[in-house]
Amino acid sequence: MKILLFGKSGQLGWELERSLAPLGEVVAPRRQDSELCGDLVDLEGVAQTVRKVRPEVVVVAAAYTAVDRAEDEAAIAGTINAEAPGVLAAQAQALGAWLLHFSSDYVFDGSGTLPWREADAARPLSEYGRSKLEGERRVASQCERHLILRTSWLYSARGANFATAILRQARERDHMQVVDDQVGAPTSAELLADVSAHVLRDAMAKPGLAGLYHVAAEGETTRHGYARYLLERAAQAGVPLKTAPGRIEPVPTSKLPGAAERPLNSRLDTTKLRSAFGLRLPHWTQGVDRMVAQAIGTVETKA
């Protein structure tokens, strides 16, 4: 079986190239490859790549994720997050292939305190969220054999994300402010990639499992609680920090406004996924512990 993976250089794509390997041959073009196009801005190029590779599975892990910049770059965010997945879904449909796509808690408006279910109304607050929602809709309408996995607060030891930013800032500053009114579950790219391989294998055996699912680590915390836990574990591991865990100042989102509005409630209900695929999702702290160990190893290797 051939699996065509777009986005191999990102934090999720890096893990997917590993987790999908036992299922088949993973073909993962880079953005600037000469023979295969991995750049989602080039819609005809990626369509031609699907036709050339003729995979049984297309995986769309590439995305435009600059949430604030998307407010001024809505067109390019829309091309990468909505148009390209739609084009790839149509190509997958023509081949009778599966398409695995990833989305975000940012499709919701963040109201209330209950975890969001797949059937809840999506009302994105930002251009990024709107582009991700449109991508979901195009995938679902263009490819019958699709899996769309929404996740929250994705991170890994590599790449740009909240966790790596906090660790970097804590080594450079003696004080920082982190919002304490955004609630969700930090979810590692490693966990999402492993879940993806599991659900893809099961869905290919049982096509009735196609559809939309929420994937997030168990439990919940605030951004402030997340940052504090992260620094506590880093300090225990001997990482030199200028910002002690207790020196992180909790502030409301309104005090640290960005160009894009963020949802306050990013809780995701994973009941549908766990029931359909018989999965147990680990607590978010387990993934953060592993990420700290990996990040420390990276720092020591560079040193």
Secondary structure, 3 states (H helix, E strand, C coil): CEEEEECCCCHHHHHHHHHCHHHCEEECCCCCCCCCCCCCCCHHHHHHHHHHHCCCEEEECCCCCCCCHHHCCHHHHHHHHHHHHHHHHHHHHHHCCEEEEEEEHHHCCCCCCCCECCCCCCCCCCHHHHHHHHHHHHHHHHCCCEEEEEECCEECCCCCCHHHHHHHHHHHCCCEEEECCCEECCEEHHHHHHHHHHHHHHHHHCHHHCEEEECCCECCEEHHHHHHHHHHHHHHCCCCCCCCHHHEEEECHHHCCCCCCCCCECCECCHHHHHHHCCCCCEHHHHHHHHHHHHHHHHHHHC
